[in-house]
């Protein structure tokens, strides 16, 4: 079954300067999902960037994906910025 694109607001997060930035995706944005999947991602309509959307695990029901510095630069985003995220599943 093909999954439709989804758009939502999210914050660019980072645990430490030496680690990649990431975005948390709440489970209500991904109904019926429980496993990792590939997607094209738009950040404030910049992109698309191919990312793997992965379950957080550890008893948590959220998903996440990492962002590279060039992707954030292209979208004009830094850590703690809020942006519009569009996920286009590739399955």
C-alpha positions, 0 to 999 in steps of 0.5 A: 500500500502506498503511503501519502505525503505528510506535512507537519511542523518540527524542530531541528534538534541536536544532542551535541555539536559533534553529532548530526542534527535530527528531526523527531516525527510523531506517530500520528504523522505516520499511521500504520508505520512500525518499521524504517522506510526511505523517504524524500524529505522537504524542509521549508520546501527545500530539497528533496533530500533522501532520508531513512525514517527510523523508529526511535525504539527504546520503548518510544513510539516516535520516529526520527531522521538525521540531517547533514550540515549541507542539507540544513545549509540548503534549507537555511536552518540551524539547530532549534529552528522550527520548519515545515517538514514534508515526508514523501514515502518511497514505498 
